[in-house]
Amino acid sequence: KAKPRGTVALLMLLMAVMGEMCLAADFYGFAAVIKIVSADLSLSPPQAGLDPGAFGVSFALVMLFWSPRGRSVSAARLYLLGFGGGGLLMRWQTQAQDFTKPFLLRLVVGFFDSAVWVGSMKIVMQWFAPRRQGLVLGIILAAYSLAITLDFALGLPYAMANGWRAFFLVLGGLTLSACLITQLVVRAGP
């Protein structure tokens, strides 16, 4: 059975693009501002490496949890968990006063953000024919790369002017907005 094309599929692609942009912005946002965070929280060099690194390790390991569960969880539910949990924790990490809180929160954010990746891949598999999936994945990965660039081009100057806490309040707010949008728009594939 051929996958439908058209307006709904394009809208689902836009949701996956938004999902991966939020994911990349969170993943690399912390790395972009780590010098500012390190100075503010008086982190040692190993701590400065562990804080952003905790996310990457958690994200990778938790993919082993979410990947098999993706069959029974809708893309909308995965986005609700991923964007909702990630957005709230990004905002909560702004309350940190030392190494421990951001380190632990980055571990948990990796859990939530990996749900976003699985939700995006579920959209690709459900809404696009196999012959289009490579193109769609390319678009999604291009958006991911764009978000990384924006972290450094816009996020870092914003954090330098307003502080890393303000940066993560904005990023968390945008992620929570993505949560709301996806709950209104994302639907199961045909």
Disulfide bonds with the S-S distance in Angstrom:
none
